Amino acid sequence: MSVNNKLEDGETRPFDEAENEQPLFPNNNSVNSSFNKAKSRWITVEPVIFLAFIGNGTFSTIRSEYLQSRIAKDVYNYTYPTNSSCVIANTSDPDYITEQDIQADAANWSLYLSICGFLPLIFTAILIGKWSDYAGRKKALVLPLIGMLIQSTVYLIVIAVHLPMPVLFAGEFAYGLTGGSPLLVSISLAYIADITTMVQRTFRVVVVETSIVIPIGFAQLAIGYLIQASGFVPPFYLLLASQLTAIAYMGIPGLLYESIQSKHEGGRLSSRMVKLFHGITDLFAYNVDNRRWRLLLINAIFFPIIFVIYGYTSIITLYAIGQPFCWSSVLVGIYMAISLVLFSFSKYTLRLLC
């Protein structure tokens, strides 16, 4: 059976879903194409996910702590008490009132920055995801990594040189414009879907999810100690190193193979863009068995959940640093790591029970 089957709209699919009994590791003598090489690998996109989420999984925590520290020093000339000197909050205490004002300002900045990155992400994640069906998964996979790299670089420069805080919006916009972590995960799962059969797919998806959880947990612990010992600049060096390593992994020949055949179409750019947008509208126009409403419902649930998750991390971080907790960066990192472990454990438990 042909590896690439023609669909009605001219696109190709990399394998037949009916081939459920095809082994994960075919005979090496038959591995003659990029797709077959990708299909024969135990490890494909997992290192990319692992490295990317070392940085992206801790970014919201670092950003919240930095915003609060920056506003406290620059605007209010205030130094937060350590955990040992923290007392039960007195709502009439001037320090308590100042901390509430700092938290409010930091929360507003965090909200504005999140919106700046989130709004373009809603559209670009869908657009680039559809584009990957034509251009290939690897090209689409590298775009969110570049956006994360630009975002971390902007934050590093602002922190190191003490530039005005509005410059941070440039990094957030670059992150959203390239799809961000939602696109990275969706393209990775699409890659796994390309190279696996229905029987193999569940296990491989669980491996990808584990590649997200483990680096975030360890990174949250490490980042807390790093911030407390060296400030906010070294953590962004770690983020840049992990993102550059992920991009290098994709660029080194023989490590990550393309899972679908790229389609080099002729014609003007405007014509290709029109066809791409038509492909996106076709996703919703095709309405067999109420498919359209299911797809709209999934998107209506997915994107708000992503926004709430990022907002939750920022709010918890801001609240924990102030009175009555007065947590250090280390304690915030430990709390985030434990929360992630418990969340992941409950998710996998529910999956097994259901």
Beta strands, then each sheet from edge to edge (+ up, - down):
strand 1: 5-6
strand 2: 12-13
sheet 1: 1+ 2-
end
